[in-house]
C-alpha cells in the first residue's frame, strides 16, 4: 500500500471542495439560463466534470489499496 502524506491529503480535500463548488455552479447556471444551447453546454460540462471526479476518485482509491 502506498502511503499518502498529510500534504497530499490536504490537497485532495481542497480539490474535493473545489469540485463540489464547480458542480453546484454548473447546476445553478444551467437552471437559470434560458438559451437551450447554453443550457446544453453547461449540462455537458457538468457531465464531463462528474466523469473526471469519478476517475480521480478511482485513482485515489487504487493508490490507497
MMTF fields as JSON, N, C-alpha, C and O atoms, coordinates in Angstrom:
{
  "mmtfVersion": "1.0.0",
  "mmtfProducer": "UNKNOWN",
  "numBonds": 259,
  "numAtoms": 260,
  "numGroups": 65,
  "numChains": 1,
  "numModels": 1,
  "chainsPerModel": [1],
  "groupsPerChain": [65],
  "chainIdList": ["A"],
  "bondAtomList": [4, 2, 8, 6, 12, 10, 16, 14, 20, 18, 24, 22, 28, 26, 32, 30, 36, 34, 40, 38, 44, 42, 48, 46, 52, 50, 56, 54, 60, 58, 64, 62, 68, 66, 72, 70, 76, 74, 80, 78, 84, 82, 88, 86, 92, 90, 96, 94, 100, 98, 104, 102, 108, 106, 112, 110, 116, 114, 120, 118, 124, 122, 128, 126, 132, 130, 136, 134, 140, 138, 144, 142, 148, 146, 152, 150, 156, 154, 160, 158, 164, 162, 168, 166, 172, 170, 176, 174, 180, 178, 184, 182, 188, 186, 192, 190, 196, 194, 200, 198, 204, 202, 208, 206, 212, 210, 216, 214, 220, 218, 224, 222, 228, 226, 232, 230, 236, 234, 240, 238, 244, 242, 248, 246, 252, 250, 256, 254],
  "bondOrderList": [1, 1, 1, 1, 1, 1, 1, 1, 1, 1, 1, 1, 1, 1, 1, 1, 1, 1, 1, 1, 1, 1, 1, 1, 1, 1, 1, 1, 1, 1, 1, 1, 1, 1, 1, 1, 1, 1, 1, 1, 1, 1, 1, 1, 1, 1, 1, 1, 1, 1, 1, 1, 1, 1, 1, 1, 1, 1, 1, 1, 1, 1, 1, 1],
  "groupList": [{"groupName": "UNK", "atomNameList": ["N", "CA", "C", "O"], "elementList": ["N", "C", "C", "O"], "formalChargeList": [0, 0, 0, 0], "bondAtomList": [1, 0, 2, 1, 3, 2], "bondOrderList": [1, 1, 2], "singleLetterCode": "X", "chemCompType": "L-PEPTIDE LINKING"}],
  "groupTypeList": [0, 0, 0, 0, 0, 0, 0, 0, 0, 0, 0, 0, 0, 0, 0, 0, 0, 0, 0, 0, 0, 0, 0, 0, 0, 0, 0, 0, 0, 0, 0, 0, 0, 0, 0, 0, 0, 0, 0, 0, 0, 0, 0, 0, 0, 0, 0, 0, 0, 0, 0, 0, 0, 0, 0, 0, 0, 0, 0, 0, 0, 0, 0, 0, 0],
  "groupIdList": [1, 2, 3, 4, 5, 6, 7, 8, 9, 10, 11, 12, 13, 14, 15, 16, 17, 18, 19, 20, 21, 22, 23, 24, 25, 26, 27, 28, 29, 30, 31, 32, 33, 34, 35, 36, 37, 38, 39, 40, 41, 42, 43, 44, 45, 46, 47, 48, 49, 50, 51, 52, 53, 54, 55, 56, 57, 58, 59, 60, 61, 62, 63, 64, 65],
  "secStructList": [7, 7, 7, 7, 7, 2, 2, 2, 2, 2, 2, 2, 2, 2, 2, 2, 2, 2, 2, 2, 2, 2, 2, 2, 2, 2, 2, 2, 2, 2, 2, 2, 7, 7, 7, 2, 2, 2, 2, 2, 2, 2, 2, 2, 2, 2, 2, 2, 2, 2, 2, 2, 2, 2, 2, 2, 2, 2, 2, 2, 2, 2, 2, 2, 7],
  "xCoordList": [0.85, 0.0, 0.895, 1.865, 0.571, 1.309, 0.793, -0.414, 1.711, 1.334, 1.072, 1.811, 0.022, -0.294, 0.062, -0.353, 0.822, 1.268, 0.123, -0.909, 0.331, -0.649, -0.867, -1.995, 0.212, 0.116, -0.758, -1.585, -0.577, -1.393, -2.856, -3.748, -3.107, -4.487, -5.158, -6.331, -4.43, -4.983, -5.269, -6.274, -4.384, -4.596, -5.868, -6.677, -6.033, -7.227, -8.495, -9.527, -8.421, -9.571, -9.927, -11.096, -8.922, -9.158, -9.728, -10.638, -9.191, -9.664, -11.111, -11.911, -11.439, -12.814, -13.78, -14.859, -13.4, -14.242, -14.393, -15.472, -13.319, -13.374, -14.314, -15.109, -14.221, -15.106, -16.572, -17.42, -16.865, -18.239, -18.725, -19.858, -17.864, -18.218, -18.494, -19.46, -17.653, -17.838, -19.157, -19.9, -19.431, -20.675, -21.895, -22.837, -21.884, -23.012, -23.172, -24.295, -22.059, -22.118, -22.711, -23.553, -22.268, -22.811, -24.308, -25.083, -24.709, -26.129, -26.963, -28.029, -26.476, -27.212, -27.304, -28.375, -26.19, -26.184, -27.115, -27.842, -27.103, -27.964, -29.441, -30.3, -29.741, -31.144, -31.609, -32.811, -30.665, -31.003, -31.044, -31.769, -30.279, -30.21, -31.474, -32.143, -31.785, -32.96, -32.576, -33.389, -31.358, -30.893, -30.614, -29.775, -31.315, -31.141, -29.726, -29.259, -29.042, -27.679, -26.72, -25.855, -26.879, -26.024, -26.347, -25.443, -27.638, -28.038, -27.425, -26.924, -27.463, -26.885, -25.38, -24.837, -24.706, -23.268, -22.938, -22.02, -23.686, -23.447, -23.711, -22.966, -24.756, -25.071, -23.955, -23.555, -23.461, -22.362, -21.098, -20.402, -20.806, -19.634, -19.746, -18.77, -20.938, -21.143, -20.983, -20.417, -21.472, -21.344, -19.877, -19.433, -19.138, -17.71, -16.979, -16.093, -17.354, -16.749, -16.983, -16.066, -18.207, -18.523, -17.696, -17.239, -17.503, -16.683, -15.247, -14.608, -14.743, -13.384, -13.257, -12.25, -14.289, -14.291, -14.255, -13.476, -15.092, -15.101, -13.746, -13.258, -13.148, -11.841, -10.785, -9.955, -10.822, -9.865, -10.071, -9.105, -11.316, -11.612, -11.128, -10.609, -11.292, -10.795, -9.286, -8.749, -8.613, -7.157, -6.715, -5.803, -7.364, -7.018, -7.315, -6.505, -8.47, -8.855, -7.846, -7.421, -7.461, -6.487, -5.128, -4.427, -4.763, -3.466, -3.426, -2.365, -4.568, -4.616, -4.69, -4.481, -4.98, -5.081, -3.745, -3.655],
  "yCoordList": [-1.178, 0.0, 1.241, 1.314, 2.192, 3.447, 4.398, 4.572, 5.003, 5.969, 7.331, 7.769, 7.987, 9.33, 10.296, 10.114, 11.307, 12.266, 13.178, 13.271, 13.836, 14.803, 15.915, 16.357, 16.357, 17.407, 16.949, 17.715, 15.706, 15.169, 15.046, 15.344, 14.609, 14.503, 15.872, 16.002, 16.888, 18.244, 18.751, 19.422, 18.427, 18.811, 18.14, 18.78, 16.864, 16.139, 16.727, 16.814, 17.123, 17.74, 19.068, 19.332, 19.891, 21.173, 20.955, 21.664, 19.98, 19.675, 19.202, 19.571, 18.391, 17.911, 19.068, 19.086, 20.027, 21.207, 22.016, 22.532, 22.123, 22.831, 22.125, 22.772, 20.792, 20.013, 20.233, 20.401, 20.232, 20.466, 21.846, 22.001, 22.836, 24.193, 24.299, 24.938, 23.677, 23.708, 23.033, 23.535, 21.895, 21.18, 22.025, 22.117, 22.636, 23.478, 24.672, 25.051, 25.269, 26.413, 26.02, 26.733, 24.879, 24.402, 24.105, 24.459, 23.46, 23.142, 24.408, 24.522, 25.346, 26.603, 27.359, 27.831, 27.47, 28.202, 27.554, 28.255, 26.228, 25.562, 25.698, 25.645, 25.874, 26.067, 27.502, 27.758, 28.443, 29.858, 30.335, 31.278, 29.698, 30.19, 29.839, 28.848, 30.661, 30.392, 29.87, 29.238, 30.129, 29.671, 28.164, 27.715, 27.381, 25.929, 25.472, 24.452, 26.219, 25.83, 26.01, 25.167, 27.096, 27.337, 26.32, 25.789, 26.047, 25.044, 23.692, 22.988, 23.332, 22.06, 22.037, 21.022, 23.141, 23.236, 23.06, 22.318, 23.74, 23.629, 22.207, 21.687, 21.592, 20.212, 19.276, 18.381, 19.488, 18.679, 18.881, 17.919, 20.127, 20.423, 19.74, 19.187, 19.78, 19.166, 17.649, 17.026, 17.069, 15.625, 15.219, 14.242, 15.969, 15.705, 15.88, 15.096, 16.896, 17.169, 15.993, 15.579, 15.455, 14.314, 13.087, 12.348, 12.867, 11.741, 11.915, 10.948, 13.135, 13.411, 13.155, 12.617, 13.546, 13.315, 11.813, 11.362, 11.038, 9.584, 8.978, 8.103, 9.437, 8.932, 9.26, 8.417, 10.477, 10.9, 10.112, 9.695, 9.911, 9.144, 7.714, 7.124, 7.152, 5.802, 5.72, 4.745, 6.735, 6.778, 6.791, 6.059, 7.625, 7.712, 6.398, 5.915, 5.812, 4.539, 3.458, 2.699, 3.383, 2.373, 2.601, 1.644, 3.841, 4.167, 3.78, 3.448, 3.824, 3.526, 2.034, 1.605, 1.246, -0.21, -0.874, -2.093],
  "zCoordList": [0.0, 0.0, 0.0, 0.755, -0.83, -0.911, 0.163, 0.327, 0.881, 1.911, 1.275, 0.393, 1.728, 1.26, 2.383, 3.527, 2.048, 3.061, 3.494, 2.829, 4.609, 5.105, 4.087, 3.869, 3.471, 2.45, 1.284, 0.79, 0.843, -0.256, 0.152, -0.642, 1.382, 1.861, 1.923, 1.573, 2.363, 2.397, 0.985, 0.751, 0.051, -1.341, -1.879, -2.551, -1.582, -2.031, -1.415, -2.08, -0.167, 0.492, -0.189, -0.471, -0.447, -1.13, -2.53, -2.96, -3.222, -4.578, -4.547, -5.407, -3.563, -3.421, -3.224, -3.815, -2.4, -2.173, -3.46, -3.752, -4.22, -5.495, -6.466, -7.147, -6.528, -7.396, -7.026, -7.903, -5.732, -5.284, -5.716, -6.171, -5.572, -5.955, -7.461, -7.876, -8.259, -9.711, -10.099, -10.943, -9.474, -9.79, -9.431, -10.217, -8.258, -7.845, -8.774, -9.109, -9.192, -10.098, -11.445, -11.99, -11.981, -13.266, -13.15, -14.038, -12.06, -11.874, -11.752, -12.357, -10.974, -10.802, -12.124, -12.505, -12.81, -14.083, -15.099, -15.802, -15.187, -16.178, -15.817, -16.697, -14.532, -14.151, -14.381, -14.448, -14.504, -14.658, -16.111, -16.427, -16.996, -18.372, -19.143, -18.851, -20.124, -20.954, -22.332, -23.006, -22.749, -24.065, -24.015, -23.234, -24.847, -24.814, -25.173, -24.666, -26.043, -26.41, -25.231, -24.99, -24.513, -23.347, -22.261, -21.615, -22.058, -21.064, -21.42, -20.544, -22.692, -23.132, -22.898, -22.462, -23.181, -22.954, -21.471, -21.121, -20.604, -19.163, -18.665, -17.835, -19.166, -18.781, -19.221, -18.477, -20.423, -20.932, -20.097, -19.773, -19.755, -18.932, -17.575, -17.068, -16.991, -15.68, -15.771, -14.872, -16.835, -17.029, -17.17, -16.566, -17.964, -18.139, -16.809, -16.468, -16.078, -14.781, -13.827, -13.117, -13.808, -12.935, -13.322, -12.449, -14.622, -15.069, -14.588, -14.174, -14.64, -14.192, -12.694, -12.234, -11.932, -10.481, -10.193, -9.352, -10.886, -10.675, -11.008, -10.293, -12.08, -12.483, -11.437, -11.094, -10.938, -9.909, -8.617, -7.977, -8.241, -7.024, -7.185, -6.237, -8.376, -8.63, -8.505, -7.98, -8.983, -8.883, -7.424, -7.038, -6.615, -5.189, -4.499, -3.707, -4.79, -4.173, -4.523, -3.652, -5.791, -6.222, -5.568, -5.237, -5.385, -4.79, -3.312, -2.783, -2.656, -1.227, -0.954, 0.181, -1.959, -1.757, -1.817, -1.667]
}
